[in-house]
């Protein structure tokens, strides 16, 4: 369960970030499914990327390594990644 908690946090935070961008950017008129999927995928990617950049790499306890560790880092990376990927998907879908 310890290995799944960061991923679950990133997915949920990514969906929240994707929904926020979808609501804020009316030009990216897209359905719920693309917003949820792009938010979730972006959340996991953003959470993993932030973890690597801030020193929370594999096998290292991020809090003791001095990085932005734990669930806060997963949540922040998830929200950011989900928002960014949803904005990109919205822009691509708008230009189709």
Backbone bond lengths (Angstrom), bond angles and torsions (degrees), N, CA, C in turn:
res aa  C-N    CA-C-N  psi(-1)  N-CA   C-N-CA  omega(-1)  CA-C   N-CA-C  phi
1 X - - - 1.449 - - 1.520 110.69 -
2 X 1.322 117.73 -30.61 1.460 120.66 -179.71 1.525 111.91 -63.20
3 X 1.322 117.03 -30.92 1.457 119.76 -179.57 1.526 111.63 -79.13
4 X 1.324 117.92 -25.63 1.458 120.97 -178.08 1.522 113.68 -85.62
5 X 1.309 118.11 -25.51 1.461 121.04 -175.61 1.531 113.08 -59.81
6 X 1.331 120.79 -44.39 1.464 118.93 176.94 1.524 112.87 -62.49
7 X 1.317 117.68 -38.81 1.466 120.71 -179.44 1.521 110.50 -68.11
8 X 1.318 117.43 -41.72 1.466 121.01 178.13 1.526 109.67 -63.08
9 X 1.325 116.97 -42.17 1.465 121.21 178.06 1.521 110.66 -62.21
10 X 1.329 117.45 -43.07 1.453 121.29 -179.90 1.523 111.81 -65.03
11 X 1.327 116.94 -40.61 1.466 120.63 179.42 1.524 110.53 -64.49
12 X 1.322 117.52 -47.97 1.464 121.02 -178.89 1.526 110.54 -64.04
13 X 1.327 116.89 -44.76 1.464 120.21 178.99 1.524 110.94 -65.12
14 X 1.320 117.43 -37.09 1.465 121.00 177.62 1.515 112.59 -64.30
15 X 1.327 116.67 -40.83 1.461 120.30 177.39 1.528 109.86 -64.19
16 X 1.320 117.23 -40.32 1.467 120.91 177.97 1.530 110.03 -63.19
17 X 1.319 117.21 -45.14 1.465 120.43 178.07 1.511 112.41 -63.43
18 X 1.324 116.45 -40.22 1.459 120.39 178.08 1.521 112.46 -65.44
19 X 1.323 117.01 -40.08 1.461 120.65 178.29 1.528 110.59 -66.68
20 X 1.318 116.79 -37.90 1.459 120.33 179.61 1.523 111.08 -64.48
21 X 1.321 116.62 -44.32 1.463 119.80 178.60 1.517 110.29 -67.18
22 X 1.330 117.20 -40.42 1.459 120.24 178.55 1.518 112.44 -61.83
23 X 1.318 117.10 -35.33 1.462 120.76 178.75 1.530 111.21 -77.01
24 X 1.323 117.09 -34.23 1.460 120.65 -176.92 1.526 112.46 -78.16
25 X 1.305 116.66 -34.21 1.465 120.95 -176.38 1.526 108.02 -104.42
26 X 1.290 115.38 94.95 1.467 120.29 -177.16 1.527 111.70 -71.31
27 X 1.345 118.16 -22.06 1.454 120.48 179.30 1.520 111.23 -66.22
28 X 1.308 116.22 -26.86 1.465 120.62 179.79 1.522 108.17 -88.14
29 X 1.318 115.43 62.83 1.463 120.57 -178.55 1.524 108.22 -71.60
30 X 1.314 115.74 101.47 1.451 121.18 179.82 1.514 108.12 -137.70
31 X 1.306 115.19 157.68 1.454 120.61 -177.92 1.520 112.57 -72.28
32 X 1.318 114.60 175.58 1.463 120.28 -178.52 1.533 112.14 -66.83
33 X 1.322 117.43 -39.79 1.467 119.71 -176.67 1.528 112.61 -61.07
34 X 1.336 119.58 -48.10 1.471 117.92 176.71 1.528 113.37 -62.24
35 X 1.346 117.29 -36.00 1.465 119.62 178.46 1.523 111.17 -66.56
36 X 1.319 116.74 -41.71 1.461 120.37 -179.69 1.528 110.95 -67.15
37 X 1.332 116.25 -47.02 1.469 119.77 -178.63 1.524 112.03 -65.61
38 X 1.324 117.32 -46.71 1.463 118.68 -178.98 1.531 110.50 -67.43
39 X 1.324 117.46 -35.42 1.457 120.05 176.64 1.514 112.47 -64.65
40 X 1.333 116.33 -43.92 1.461 120.37 -179.35 1.532 111.63 -66.19
41 X 1.322 116.30 -45.56 1.472 120.04 -179.84 1.526 110.48 -66.22
42 X 1.324 116.16 -44.02 1.459 120.02 177.86 1.520 112.43 -65.06
43 X 1.335 116.29 -33.68 1.460 120.31 178.48 1.515 112.45 -64.43
44 X 1.322 116.32 -44.29 1.470 119.44 178.48 1.528 110.01 -66.47
45 X 1.325 116.39 -43.75 1.466 119.36 -179.86 1.527 111.05 -64.30
46 X 1.323 116.67 -44.56 1.461 120.30 -179.80 1.520 112.44 -65.56
47 X 1.325 116.75 -39.72 1.454 120.41 178.23 1.516 112.29 -65.36
48 X 1.316 116.45 -41.47 1.459 120.19 178.23 1.529 110.96 -66.97
49 X 1.328 116.33 -42.55 1.461 120.39 -179.73 1.519 111.41 -64.49
50 X 1.332 117.24 -44.53 1.454 120.18 178.46 1.522 111.13 -63.38
51 X 1.333 116.46 -38.66 1.461 120.07 177.54 1.517 112.29 -61.50
52 X 1.333 116.36 -41.01 1.463 119.93 178.75 1.525 111.73 -69.14
53 X 1.315 116.43 -40.01 1.462 119.93 -177.32 1.520 112.64 -70.21
54 X 1.325 116.88 -33.89 1.460 120.33 -175.73 1.520 113.70 -97.12
55 X 1.305 117.94 10.88 1.448 120.38 172.48 1.502 115.33 91.37
56 X 1.296 118.93 18.07 1.458 120.80 178.18 1.510 111.12 -102.18
57 X 1.311 117.43 46.15 1.450 121.59 -175.12 1.510 113.20 -66.36
58 X 1.315 115.29 175.57 1.463 121.83 -176.62 1.523 110.52 -61.89
59 X 1.306 115.36 132.23 1.443 120.70 176.61 1.514 114.39 83.60
60 X 1.313 118.22 -1.93 1.461 121.57 -179.40 1.517 107.94 -115.50
61 X 1.316 115.99 131.58 1.457 120.01 175.02 1.519 107.60 -71.33
62 X 1.325 117.54 114.93 1.459 122.19 -172.00 1.528 111.95 -62.93
63 X 1.317 117.50 -35.24 1.467 119.68 -178.62 1.524 110.66 -67.76
64 X 1.318 117.43 -39.85 1.461 119.45 -179.42 1.519 112.00 -79.64
65 X 1.325 117.76 -16.65 1.456 120.95 178.71 1.518 111.64 -85.09
66 X 1.321 117.26 -1.70 1.450 120.42 177.72 1.517 113.48 88.96
67 X 1.328 118.21 1.93 1.460 120.52 179.93 1.508 111.17 -85.49
68 X 1.303 115.12 177.54 1.458 121.33 175.74 1.514 106.01 -79.29
69 X 1.322 116.43 86.98 1.440 120.16 -166.57 1.500 115.44 -93.50
70 X 1.299 112.74 174.55 1.440 121.24 172.60 1.505 114.44 73.42
71 X 1.303 113.69 -155.65 1.451 120.51 -174.68 1.517 112.88 -69.02
72 X 1.330 117.76 -27.89 1.460 119.96 178.52 1.526 110.78 -63.60
73 X 1.304 117.35 -45.28 1.460 120.98 177.54 1.514 112.32 -63.85
74 X 1.339 116.25 -40.50 1.463 120.28 177.49 1.523 110.74 -63.53
75 X 1.327 116.52 -41.70 1.456 120.67 -178.70 1.529 111.40 -68.22
76 X 1.330 117.14 -44.90 1.462 119.99 179.95 1.528 111.65 -64.40
77 X 1.311 116.41 -44.23 1.462 119.91 177.31 1.515 111.59 -64.84
78 X 1.331 116.25 -37.64 1.462 120.14 179.16 1.507 112.84 -65.97
79 X 1.330 116.76 -45.09 1.469 120.18 179.56 1.527 110.24 -63.38
80 X 1.318 115.66 -45.75 1.464 119.30 -179.59 1.519 112.92 -64.19
81 X 1.312 115.89 -47.30 1.465 119.77 -179.79 1.515 112.50 -64.71
82 X 1.332 116.47 -41.15 1.460 120.12 178.47 1.511 112.19 -64.74
83 X 1.333 116.45 -39.95 1.462 120.51 179.32 1.525 111.11 -67.01
84 X 1.316 116.68 -43.96 1.463 120.38 -177.92 1.521 111.13 -65.39
85 X 1.339 117.20 -48.04 1.463 119.26 -178.48 1.523 111.34 -66.27
86 X 1.321 118.31 -37.15 1.462 120.46 178.14 1.522 110.59 -65.31
87 X 1.322 117.90 -39.41 1.465 120.84 177.07 1.525 110.96 -63.53
88 X 1.323 116.71 -40.05 1.469 120.49 178.95 1.518 110.10 -65.98
89 X 1.328 117.06 -46.98 1.470 120.76 179.91 1.529 110.17 -62.44
90 X 1.342 117.21 -41.00 1.462 120.49 177.74 1.517 112.48 -60.85
91 X 1.342 116.55 -41.55 1.463 120.43 179.34 1.519 111.13 -66.76
92 X 1.325 117.02 -39.89 1.467 120.49 178.99 1.520 110.27 -67.31
93 X 1.330 117.69 -42.08 1.456 120.53 -179.02 1.534 110.79 -68.59
94 X 1.311 117.73 -31.38 1.456 121.36 178.61 1.525 110.99 -67.66
95 X 1.320 116.83 -36.30 1.460 121.87 -176.71 1.524 113.65 -86.53
96 X 1.303 117.05 3.27 1.473 119.38 179.45 1.475 111.07 -74.75
